[in-house]
Amino acid sequence: MSEKTKLIKEMLEMQKKFIAYEHKDGVDPKDYYAPESGHVLDGYRQKYNDIATKLIDIAHEEKGSHR
């Protein structure tokens, strides 16, 4: 399995967990943008952004383009 496929699968799994949490408990913007340490969303945005950035870099590499 390619790195790109693994990253996409990881993003999709993160999205599924987020949606399940949102449906169960709702999401307060404070918890999404500035969660307290240990909160289920603590680190979520940064990790998701890091994965998305890696995917963008891979796509540019595949096409020979630059950011």
PyMOL commands that set and color helices and strands:
alter all, ss='L'
color gray80, all
select helices_A, chain A and resi 3-25+29-33+44-63
alter helices_A, ss='H'
color red, helices_A
deselect
rebuild
show_as cartoon
